[in-house]
Amino acid sequence: MFVTEFRRNLIHRAFLISGLAVYLLAAIFLWFSRELPNVYLSEGIIIVILGLIHSAYLMGISPDDSGLKRVEQRFEVHICIHIVIVFGLVSVTGGATSPFKMYLPFAVTLVSYAFGNIFSAISVVGIMSAYSLLTFATGDRVMLRILLPHLSFFAIAAWLGYYLARIQHQAGMHVTKTLLNLEDAVAAEQAFHEAGKALVSNIGLAETLQIILNYAIKLVDGFSGCIGTWDAQKGKGTYAAISGLQALQGQSFDAQTGVFGRVATTAEPMLVEDYSTCPYRLELLAEYQLGSLIAIPLQLGDQLLGVLGIFNRPGDQPFGQQHLLLLQTFADLAASAINRANLYQEVSTKSEQLAALLKISQQIACSLDQNEILQTVLNTAVKHSLAQDGFICLISEDGTQIQKVAMANPQAQTPHNLPVSLGDNPILAQLINSKEMIELTISEDSEPPNCLRGLKAKNVIMVPLIGREQVMGALVCGKDSDEDFDQSAKDFLVQLALSAAIAIDNARLYQRIHMLAICDPLTGLFNRRLLFKDLEREVKLCLRRNSSLTFIMLDIDDFKLYNDLHGHQAGDFILRSFAEILRNELRETDLIYRYGGEEFCVILSGIGKEEAAGIADRIHAALGKAELGITVSIGLATFPEDSKTIQELISIADSAMYRAKKAGKNNTSV
């Protein structure tokens, strides 16, 4: 358009200037040649006046005037008028001998140059016809003789104008194409600039992928599209960013699936003119009206990060090589942005995991409550591994049973949280023997192992809890989807399992130290350090419940003499045996203590004096059946019947026990 307007303006000015010159010269020639026989003054003056009027009309339109556009739209009419006026001037100023006849080939050349084939032919045919009619009408023999050379000359001039027009047309097409390419390049550069700014300000992977997709669609004037991320280790990808193709939401693809799988396998771009005829089309997209498709691999060096696919509508112009080249260039920017987002996500994940490990370590250092710590460890494991369920199980000290001690979804796993035999769980036995992480895939048709029943998961990872070179249990996490645990999650769970093992070790060590502090190492019974604290608690409960409590003091008769006769090892055996008899004859809720030496005491919560006396008799009978060669004296005191305070209660029971000894031993005093 620009070239055509420029050329027409140029021809317009050429005709205007040359026409004015010819008309003025014709007026002068007519005046001085008015006496010649072949010069017609009056007709010539009329033609000159018409020419000047036409030129004045053209001169009255400035290039900036809006009317110029209307004149240029009908420019061919003005040129024809101009040629007719000049031809008439030639006819009245001497015909074949006219000094202005050579202006006609110049006009023919300009007409041909301005309009090419059609108007060139019209002008040449018109002038030839006019010359022929003029010649035969006047019978001018001179003109008849030069008619053929004149016509040939006009034809040559017309051909020259057409040739120039053709060259100009080709040059104009090249300039126009260059300008269009320049416009596309400017638009592409602007889109690249905008995309670059948007990608720099967004570092999240999901946001980055969506920005890339939106700008790619805009860049090639597409309609819809998607980006699939690719995992080379698994050999499959996931549709991660989608625009207008919601059927792909949450879907995955592999090397055998669709155009994306094909591009991911070959790492070569694909240009599909009509997606409906593509052999790699997806049934998932059958409901959509899709035209052509460009699929580009997103690569960073030799690493395939994903595939970008853009569709247009069926009625649109199909994508071409220029769109393919444009998207390939854009793919380099996109791949760099995706890699940056992946690195940021990896660093963020590592940072969050390290922060979680630090927090767990701090909690381990501040707390010795094993169950509380393990529940925190499990919650952290499930959260940062992107699992949906999980549990922590511990192996009993004798290595025969295993029990879940922390569960992410305890209601979902009940009643599968009871102790189970380790022999019935070969997968756990394998974990203990190998001391290595185990990954499992549980299909809907298969029966899960005993230890995993109640766990909502398709993919399971089991990490051993190793403390002091011994497997103490397992940290188990599960995903209720086909998605596997990535390497980052596996590494995190291994580190977390080490922290959990330290917590278990610390808790067990604390428990052992605590038991040594409150238990008698010989008999395993509580010692008197704990007696007063427990007795105070039980008295408060009795007052709250309005019930009774009986305190029993027991002393092995003549134990010093037994030691002197049989030795201390035999004495220790007697003490351990008597402690075992007390455990067997009393309830699990009854509290038994070694008070000191050969003295023992028992707290019978909720038991009155009469019922306590029956229990004392049962102890005497059991001791006789054991045939240990010893007897015991027992004293009882009941709260609040006998005493209102703890110290008084102990003193009364102790006094009753000594009365039993004085009464002959091997009996009970109340």
Protein Blocks (a to p, Z undefined) as FASTA:
>chain_A
ZZmmmmmmmmmmmmmmmmmmmmmmmmmmmmmmmmpmkbcfklmmmmmmmmmmmmmmmmmp
cfklmklmmmmmmmmmmmmmmmmmmmmmmmmnopjmpcklmmmmmmmmmmmmmnommlmm
mmmmmmmmmmmmmmmmnopaklmmmmmmmmmmmmmmmmmmmmmmmmmmmmmmmmmmmmmm
mmmmmmmmmmmmmmmmmmmmpcbfklmmmmmmmmmmmmnopabdcdddddfknopacdfb
dghilmlgopacdfknojklmmmmnopacddfblklpckbcfklmmpccfbdddddddeh
jacfbdcdddddfkbccddfklmmmmmmmmmmmmmmmmmmmmmmmmmmmmmmmmmmmmmm
mmmmmpccfklmmmmmmmmmmmmnopabdcdddddfkopaccdfbdfblmlmpcklbccd
fklmmklmmmmmnopacdddddfkbccdfklgoiacfbdcdddddeehiafbdcddddfb
fbdcdfklmmmmmmmmmmmmmmmmmmmmmmmmmmmmmpcfklopacfklmmmmmmmmmmm
mmmnopaddddddddehklmmmmmnojklmmmmmmmmmmmmmmmpcfkbccddfbhjbcc
dddehiafklmmmmmmmmmmmmmmnonopacdddddddfklpcbfklmmmmmmmmmmmmm
mnngjiacZZ
